Amino acid sequence: MTKVLTAEAQRNNAEQQLFVARRALAHLVEMYDNGRWRSYYKQDAFAEAVRQARQAVDYWTDIVNKCASGSAAAR
């Protein structure tokens, strides 16, 4: 029972982190679309921020998927 609860807590945390990462990436995309990024970033720095945001989304997506497959096996 504790394993299932711990797995659920880990999955919930991963889902929250994924939500934050997606929101950050969406914010950067919005800044790019309306040109506001030029007020806050140099081109190289903005490209790096977008790359890091995409990596974060990929990372947390993988974690959520691993938690999902792990919690299904634990039940």
C-alpha positions as a Markdown table, in Angstrom:
| # | Residue | x | y | z |
|---|---|---|---|---|
| 1 | Met | 0.0 | 0.0 | 0.0 |
| 2 | Thr | 2.8 | 2.4 | 0.9 |
| 3 | Lys | 4.5 | 1.7 | -2.4 |
| 4 | Val | 1.3 | 2.7 | -4.3 |
| 5 | Leu | 0.9 | 5.9 | -2.3 |
| 6 | Thr | 4.6 | 6.8 | -2.8 |
| 7 | Ala | 4.3 | 6.1 | -6.5 |
| 8 | Glu | 1.2 | 8.3 | -6.7 |
| 9 | Ala | 2.9 | 11.1 | -4.9 |
| 10 | Gln | 5.9 | 10.9 | -7.2 |
| 11 | Arg | 3.6 | 10.9 | -10.2 |
| 12 | Asn | 1.7 | 13.9 | -8.9 |
| 13 | Asn | 4.9 | 15.8 | -8.3 |
| 14 | Ala | 6.2 | 14.9 | -11.8 |
| 15 | Glu | 2.9 | 16.0 | -13.4 |
| 16 | Gln | 3.1 | 19.3 | -11.5 |
| 17 | Gln | 6.7 | 19.8 | -12.7 |
| 18 | Leu | 5.6 | 18.9 | -16.3 |
| 19 | Phe | 2.9 | 21.5 | -16.1 |
| 20 | Val | 5.3 | 24.2 | -14.9 |
| 21 | Ala | 7.8 | 23.3 | -17.7 |
| 22 | Arg | 5.1 | 23.4 | -20.4 |
| 23 | Arg | 3.9 | 26.8 | -19.1 |
| 24 | Ala | 7.5 | 28.1 | -19.2 |
| 25 | Leu | 7.9 | 26.9 | -22.8 |
| 26 | Ala | 4.6 | 28.4 | -23.8 |
| 27 | His | 5.6 | 31.7 | -22.2 |
| 28 | Leu | 8.8 | 31.7 | -24.3 |
| 29 | Val | 6.9 | 30.9 | -27.5 |
| 30 | Glu | 4.4 | 33.7 | -26.8 |
| 31 | Met | 7.3 | 36.1 | -26.2 |
| 32 | Tyr | 8.8 | 35.0 | -29.6 |
| 33 | Asp | 5.5 | 35.4 | -31.4 |
| 34 | Asn | 5.0 | 39.0 | -30.3 |
| 35 | Gly | 8.7 | 40.0 | -30.4 |
| 36 | Arg | 8.9 | 40.8 | -26.7 |
| 37 | Trp | 11.9 | 38.5 | -26.2 |
| 38 | Arg | 14.1 | 41.2 | -27.7 |
| 39 | Ser | 13.5 | 43.4 | -24.7 |
| 40 | Tyr | 14.7 | 40.7 | -22.3 |
| 41 | Tyr | 17.2 | 38.5 | -24.2 |
| 42 | Lys | 20.0 | 38.5 | -26.7 |
| 43 | Gln | 19.4 | 36.1 | -29.5 |
| 44 | Asp | 21.8 | 33.4 | -28.2 |
| 45 | Ala | 20.5 | 33.6 | -24.7 |
| 46 | Phe | 16.9 | 33.3 | -25.9 |
| 47 | Ala | 17.7 | 30.3 | -28.0 |
| 48 | Glu | 19.4 | 28.7 | -25.0 |
| 49 | Ala | 16.3 | 29.4 | -22.8 |
| 50 | Val | 14.0 | 27.8 | -25.3 |
| 51 | Arg | 16.4 | 24.8 | -25.6 |
| 52 | Gln | 16.4 | 24.4 | -21.8 |
| 53 | Ala | 12.6 | 24.7 | -21.6 |
| 54 | Arg | 12.2 | 22.0 | -24.3 |
| 55 | Gln | 14.6 | 19.8 | -22.4 |
| 56 | Ala | 12.7 | 20.2 | -19.2 |
| 57 | Val | 9.4 | 19.3 | -20.9 |
| 58 | Asp | 11.0 | 16.2 | -22.4 |
| 59 | Tyr | 12.6 | 15.2 | -19.1 |
| 60 | Trp | 9.4 | 15.6 | -17.1 |
| 61 | Thr | 7.3 | 13.9 | -19.8 |
| 62 | Asp | 9.7 | 10.9 | -19.6 |
| 63 | Ile | 9.4 | 10.9 | -15.8 |
| 64 | Val | 5.6 | 11.0 | -15.9 |
| 65 | Asn | 5.5 | 8.1 | -18.4 |
| 66 | Lys | 7.9 | 6.1 | -16.2 |
| 67 | Cys | 5.7 | 6.7 | -13.1 |
| 68 | Ala | 2.6 | 5.8 | -15.1 |
| 69 | Ser | 4.1 | 2.5 | -16.2 |
| 70 | Gly | 5.6 | 1.8 | -12.7 |
| 71 | Ser | 2.3 | 2.5 | -10.9 |
| 72 | Ala | 0.4 | 0.2 | -13.3 |
| 73 | Ala | 2.8 | -2.6 | -12.5 |
| 74 | Ala | 2.6 | -2.0 | -8.7 |
| 75 | Arg | -1.1 | -2.5 | -8.7 |
